[in-house]
Amino acid sequence: MKNLSNDQIIQLNQYSVYAEKPDHPVFTLEDIMDTAKTADCLKTVEVISGSPNSVVAASFFMRRYGMFAAMQLTNLTMYDEMWQGTPGCLTFGAKVEYGNRTVSTYTDEADWKLVDHREEAIRFLLVQANDLIQQIREAVAVSPLTLWENIFGFLLWQYHVMLNHPATASEARHDLNILKDDQTWAGIAPFSRFAKYLNGSEPSALLNTTVRTTCCFSKDVPGLIQCGFCPLK
């Protein structure tokens, strides 16, 4: 079933999210959320990406997941749609991109659907991300702040773009305010982690700044470089 326009598919692909079956599937979201499989899934990421250890691999994977989260929120603002599939239907596959081996995200096009309640949809995305972060931390000693910031960096850029475009500015502002609302984060954190990340600034004001407080370790992955937000610069 075709639920996405060609423009949407192109946009997803730019963030390494695909509406097709992977040529080389490695695990699903359901797999990595399974306590008995989490460590093995991260070891797979480590081998594919060439990461030097499990901590770097965990951070690398959350950056890939962060791209998927950013594309969900971008589609919400632009098309009132988000991914609404089950964990077993979200597949991660090995792929070569720009000459580097990586792990990309694969979805069923039919799972991208119209959203009825934006607050509930955004909160569900955050709850799912939090559950994933907590599960990864059961297997690897990595900072939760590092993993959250791996998501936020992509959100920062997408909201910068959407807030500065007349066609999306109003909806983007509405969705951004939901993300900044402490109530949206109830049960996840005592405050909005994204509002804390922005620290009172507009997304556009934070581009090319050391907005991160932790290093994502991209500098340690073969083929990648230190990210523009790194506090170690």
ABEGO torsion letter per residue (X at the ends): XBABBAAAAAAAAAAGBBBBBBABBABBAAAAABAAAAAAAAAAAAAAAGBABAAAAAAAAAAAAAAAAAAAAAAAAAAGBBBABBAAABBBBBBBBGGBBBBBBBBBAAABBBBABAAAAAAAAAAAAAAAAAAAAAABBBBAAAAAAAAAAAAAAAAAAAAABAAAAAAAAAAAAAAABAAAABGABABBAAAAAAGGBBAAAABGBBABABBAGAAABBGBBBBAABAAX
